[in-house]
Amino acid sequence: MLNLLSFLGIFGLCAIAWLFSEDRERVPWKVILWGIGLQLVIGLFVFRVPVTRELVLVVNNLLNAVIDASEAGARFLFGPLFVPNPTSPSGPIGAGRWIARAITPPFVPAPGERLGLNNLNIGFVFAFRSLPQVIFFSALISLLYRLNIIQPIVKLFAQVFRSLMNISGAESLAGAANIFVGIESAIAIKPFLADMTRSELCAILSSCFGSIASTVLALYAGFLRPVFPAITGHLTAASILTIPAAFVISKLMVPETDQPKTLGQVPEVEIDQADKPSLMDSLILGALDGVKMAVGIAAVLIAILGLIALLNLVFASLAAWGQSPNVFLRLIGQLFSLITLQNILGVIFLPLTFLTGVSLDGAELWQASVIIGRRLLETEIPPYLTLAGLASEGAISDRAMVIISYVLCGFAHVPSVGIFVGGLASLVPSRRKDISEIGWKALWAGTLATLMTGCIAGVYFYEGIAVLGK
């Protein structure tokens, strides 16, 4: 029944996107049918076909080895106390027993466990282990691009998206590039941005919001690896699945009304050899970009989480009126005793979370809705940490953990609006007005696309399925 609910949820999310359409009479049936079909086929290979399911685990193990190697530089700078070796009790392999408890201080070590700075608080893990991984992966992706290793893969995905869904070559190329990078994907199609239709611009932004960059893959995977060992491979699969989902939702919300100039072909973007940096320059420039990203992530978390705490403090102050002798004030206090920003978002996302088929248990459904809703303001990092803590304590089912981890795999949150809308507008200032107008639509489209990806995971999941890698 839950799998059927997840399947029906795919079309329910499409219906919601259609309700927000700029032109409800234009329904892109080919994009919808082929986009959903492509997701179902990819999901079948990821979850049910034994050979490809094992391939996901192979990819997962390879990426995990890269993630572990990425800590060498941080370990050199900060020492083994802050960044332990992978095989140490507090390293990635043994982190599962304390990561959940470290989320909410004070941390209490298990019997026989040494109490050190590394396991005092999850903040130490995040600052000294996770953020340096962003720098390393940014440098690695930059180097792989310079070696022309990623471009053929991007071109292949772009050809598949363009031919099956009948979308323009430029938007399919940008969407395919989003599997590996973020707003940088728009640089590949910069020559075509000025002449793009509103629908194309919305599709590009939607794929930015709906997917994650490879540079933060290690960051998210590190949170769940102790309880979901195959998470790295599944986050990679989720990144691929979300691109056709983003095209389906965006084309429903902003249907194509003009003739895209790159329709029918994936454009070739020539790069002058003289402009290409050397291999070492690519590595260094990628690392410097990673530093900016890591600092940006930390800054956003400090600002957003502080603001949310301040708003919740206001709600808590109003809740204190529940003890007032004044009947009117007491009623207000009783009302606000249940109101927090997280609960408000949980209520908003409850029907959407239900469509993913995450659970029929009311308590678990509410739990999942709050986690997913929190991403809208808090980014996906605190929700992933919460999910890891619940899974470590056995407080959430495997099905819910898999579906939520797929849904959270995206930049569909308010802090990204400035990055993506501003970044795209800076590449093509003449279209700034159009880009600004569709920015919030694209955020909504990216949110629905990530939920659709969760539906795909729910369609094929069953108890006992070997997808966790345990």
N, C-alpha and C positions, 0 to 999 in steps of 0.2 A: 504493500500500500504506500509506503514512504517513497519507493522508487517511482511509482506511478505519479505521486504528488509532485516529485521533482520534475518528471517529464511534462506534466501539465503546467508546472510553474514556468517552464521555458516560454510557452505561448501566453501565459498570464503576464509575464514581464513585457513581451512584445505588445500585448494589448495596452498595457500602461504607457509604453512609449508612443503608441499610436494616438492615445488620448492627448498627449502633449505635442502632437504633430503640428507643423505649420500649415500643412495642407492634407487633411484627412482623406481626400479623394484620390490622392496619389499614393498608392501602396506598392512598394518595390518588391513584388512577389519573388522575383528571381534571387534578389539579395537575401531575402528572408529564408527561402527554402534551401538554397545552396549553403548559406551561412550556417543555419542550424544543422543541416546535414553534415557539413564539414566538421562541426564541433562534435556531433554524435559519433562520427567515424573515428576522430582522434581520441575521444573518450573511450571508445571500444578498445582501441589498441592499448591505451594507457592502463585500463582497469581489468579487461577481461581476456585479451589474447595473451596466452602464456609467454610467447617469445618476446613480444614487444613490452610486456609487463616486466619481464626480467631485464630488458634493455634499459628501461627507466631506472631500475636499481643499479645497473652498471654505470649509467650516466651519473646517478646520484653518488655512487662511491668515488668516481673520478673527480667530481666537483668537490666532494667533501675533502679529498686529499689535497686539492688546490686550496681550499679554505684553511685547512690545518697548516699548509706551507705558508699561507699569507701571514700567519702570526709570527713568523721568524723575525721580521723587521721590528714589530712592536715589542717582542720579547727582548730584542737587543737594546731597545731604548728604555723600556720600563722595567726590565728584569723579570725573572720567573715568579716573583711574588704576585705581580699584577697580571702577568700573562704566562700561566703555567704551560708545561709541555702537554701535548695532546693526551699522553698516556697517564698523566698524573691524576690523583684523585679529584682535584678541582679543575682539571682540564676539560675539553669538550666532551670526552667520553664519560667522565665521571660527574659531569655537572648536573645531571638530572636530579640528584638527591637533595640539592640545595637551591636550585634556581627558583623554585616556587616560593620557598620561604624567604628568599632574599628580596622578593618584590616588595614585601611589607616589613620594614625594620621594626623592632630589633631582630637581627638574625641570631638564631640559636643553633649552634653546631650540633650535629648528630654525635652520639657517643663515640669517642675515639677520633673525631674529626678535628684537625687543627684549625683554630680560629685565626685567620690572617686577614690582611687588608683586602685580598682578592675576593673573599666571600663574606665581607661585612655587609655589602649592599649591592643590588643589581646595577646601581649607577657606576660602580667601579668596573664591572664587567663590560657595560655599554661603552664607557669612555675609553678604556685602555685596551679592550679586545675587539669590540664590534666596529667602532668608528675607524680604527686603522685598517680594517678589512675593506671598508669603502674606498680608502685611498689605494690599496693594493689592486682591487678589482678595476678601478678606474684606469690605473696605469696599464693593467693587463689587457683590457678591452681596447685601449688606445693603440697598444703595440700590435694586437691581432688585426686591427683595422689597417694599420700601416703595412703589415705583411700580406694584406689582401686575402686573409683567411675567412673573415666574416662576410665580406661582400657577396661571394657566390651563394652563400646560404640565404642571405637576405633576398637576393635576386630570385632564387628558387621559390621562396615563400610568396614573394610579390607576384610571380607568374601564376601561382596556384590561386591566390586571392583574386587576381584580375580576371582570369579565364573563367573561374567558376561563378563568381558573383557579379560579373559584368560591371565592375567599378573601374574608375580611371587608373591608368598605370602609375601616376604620381602618388595618389593616395594609397594605393596598394603597396608601393615601395616604402612610403613613410610608415605605414602600419607594420610592415615586415621588419623594418629597422627598429621599431619600438620593442621588439622581442629582446633586443640587446642593449639599447640605449634609451634615453628619455627624450627631452625636447630636441636633443642633438639630431634626432632622426629627421627633423624638418630641414636641416642643412643640406641633406642629400637631394632635396627637391627645391632648393632656394630659387633656381631660375624660373620655376613654374608657379611660384606662390602668387605673384601679382595677378595672374590671369585665372586663378582658381575660382570655382563657384562657391557659394555659401555652403552647399552640401559637402563639398570636398574639404573645406576648412573645418567644418564641424566633425567630419570623420577623422581627420588628422588629430584634432584636439581630443576627441573621444578615445582614440587609441592610446594617446599619451596618458590620460587619466585612468584608463582601464588596465593598463599593463604596468609592469615594474621594469626598471633598468637592471641589467646584469650587475651593475656596480653595487647595488644594494641587496643582491640575491643572498650573499653570505650573511649580511646583517640579519635578515629575516629568518634564514635557515638556522642560524646559530641559536635562536631562541627555542626552537622546537626540536632540534636534533636529539636531545636526550630522551624525549618521549615519543618522537615520530622520526626514527632514523632515516627514513626515505624522503623526508620533507624536501630536500634540495632538488631531487629529481622531479617531484610533484610540483614544486614552484616553477620549474622550467616548463613543465607541461601546461600549467595554468597560464603562464605568460603567452604561450602559443594559442591556447584555446580562447583567450580573451580578445584577441585581435578580430577574428570573424564575428564574435559577439558584439564588439564595439561598432563594426560596420553595419550589422543588422539594426542595432538600436538607433544609431545616428541617422541612418537612411530613413528610418521610420519617423524620427522626430524632425529632421530637415531633409525632405525628399528632394531628389535632383530635378530641377526645372530647366536647366540649361544643358548645353553640350560641352562636357569637359574636353579640353584641348588634347589631353593625353589618353583619351578613351581608345581602347583597343591595343595599347602597347605599353610596356614598361620602359620609361625613358632611360637613356644612357646619359650619365652625368660624367663628363670628362674632367679630369683633374690634371692641371699642368704639373708635369714632373718637377719643374723648378720650385713649385710651391710645397712639395712634399717634404716634411721634416725627416731627419735621419731617424734610424731606429731608436737610438738613445734619446734623441729629442722627443720622439713620440712617447716614450716611456716616462720621461720627466714631465712633459706637458700633461699627460694623463694623470700622473700623481698629483700635480698641482691643482688640476680640476677636481680631483678627489678630495683634496684638502678643503677646497671651497665648499664642496658638497657636504663633507663631514661637519664642518663648522656650521653650515646652514641647517643641517638636521638638528644639531645640538641647540642652536639658537631658537629654532621653531619650537622645539620641545619645551625649552625654558619659558618662552613667552606664552605659548598656548596653554600648557599645563598650569602655569601660574594664574592665567586669566580664568580658567575653568575653576580652579580652587577658590578664587576670589568670588566668583558668582555662586558657587556652592556654599560659601561662607554666608552670603546674603540670605540664601534659602534657609540655612541652618539657624540664622538669627530670627527669621520669621517663624521657623518651627518652634523656637523657644517660647513663643506666645501661647503655645498649647497648655502651659501651666498658669496662664493668666486667669484671674477671677472674672474678668470681663468675658461674657459669653461670645460676643462677636470676635474679639481677639483670639479666644480659645479655638473657635472654628477655623480661623485663618491659620493658626499654628498647627492644628491637626491636619489641615490640607497640605501645608508645606513640609510636614514631617515625612512625606513620601516623595517630595519633589526634589530632584537633583538634575543637573544637566544631562547626566548619563541616563537617568530614567526617562527624561523627556525624549531623548533620541531613541531609547529602547521602544517607547510607545509608537513613535513615527515609523520605525523600521520593522515593527512586529508583523504586519501583513506581508511585507516583502520577504522577511526571513521565513515566514510560514511557507511561501511559495517555493523555497529551495528544498523543502522536504527534509529539513534538518532533524526534526523530531516531532512526535505527537504528544510528548510529555510536556505539560504546561510550564513546569519549572525550567526544564532544559531549553525549551523554545524561547522563553523570556531571557534566559541567560545568554543564549546565542544572539538574540536581537540586540541586547545591550552592548555586547562585544562588537557586533558589526556596526551598530549605530555610532559608537564612540569614534570610529575611524573618521567620520565626517569632519570632526573638529580636531581630534587629538593626533591625527595621522595613524598609520597602521601599527606603529611600534608599541605603544602601550597595550592595544588590544592583543597583539601577538604575545606579549609578555603575560597578560592575563590568561590567555588560552593555554600557554605553556604551564602556568601554575595550576590551573584546573585539571589539565591532563595528568600532571605529575601526581596530583592528589587522588586521581581516579574519580574526580567529580564531574566528568563529562564523558560521553560515549565516544567510541572510535568514529562512528559515523559523523557525529557532530563536529569532532575535531578535524576530520578530513574536509568536510564541506566548508566549515568556517575558515580553515587555512586557505582554501581556494578563493573564497569570497574576499578575504583580506588582501589577497595578492594584487594590489593595484594602488595607484596614486590618486584615487578618487576621494580627495578631501580638500577642504577649503584652503589650507596653506599652499596647495599646489596651483591654485588658480593664478596667483600673481606670477609664479614661475613659468607656467605654460603659456598663458595668455600674453604676458609681457615678453617672454622669449620669442614667441612666434611673431608678435607685432614688431619686435625690433628687427626681425629679418625682412619684413615687408611693411614699412611704415605707411605706404599708401592704402593698405587694407586694415589699418588699426581699428577703425570704427566697426567694420564687419566682425573682426576677430573679438573685439570687446563685447559685442552684442550676443555672440553665440557662445561665449566662454562658459556661462552658467548652464546653458543647455547642454554643452559638452560634458560638464561635470556630472549632471544628472544622467546623461547617456552612459558615461563611464561607470557610474555607480550601478546602474541597471545591468551593464555588461558583466561586471564582476559577480553580481548575483546570478546571472545566467550561467557563468562558469561554475558556480557552486551547484547549480541545478544539474549540470552535466556530471559532476562528481557524484551527486546523489542518485542519478539514474542508474549508474553501474555499480554502486556500492552495495555490498551485502555483508552481514556479519561473518567473520572468518576469512574474508578475502585477504590475500597476501599483498597488501599495498603499503602497509606501515613500515615494512623492512625490519621488523623486530625479530 
